[in-house]
Amino acid sequence: MQQGNQIDLYNTNCTNSNLGISSDGNGQAKIVVSGATVGQVFIVRVKYDPGTTVGTSVPNPTTVHYTWVTKVNGIQVDQDPNGVDLKKK
């Protein structure tokens, strides 16, 4: 993530939801939602900055694959089927 304050939880009408508390650490973005109802839908926005990798050593293998998962009560319920690759220009 770009910064710790770059993760937001929205309602389906794109207004900020006050049901989530966000945090980050060790490359993991996390939102804890309290008071949601069954079937309630949210939108999560996380801002990433690949520029923070400038000047670091090229990893081996040279392409790093990132994925996203959604967990409810610690159980994975969804996953991005594609993810994204970060590789040297």
PyMOL commands that set and color helices and strands:
alter all, ss='L'
color gray80, all
select helices_A, chain A and resi 50-53
alter helices_A, ss='H'
color red, helices_A
select strands_A, chain A and resi 7-11+20-25+28-33+42-46+63-66+69-72+75-79+84-87
alter strands_A, ss='S'
color yellow, strands_A
deselect
rebuild
show_as cartoon
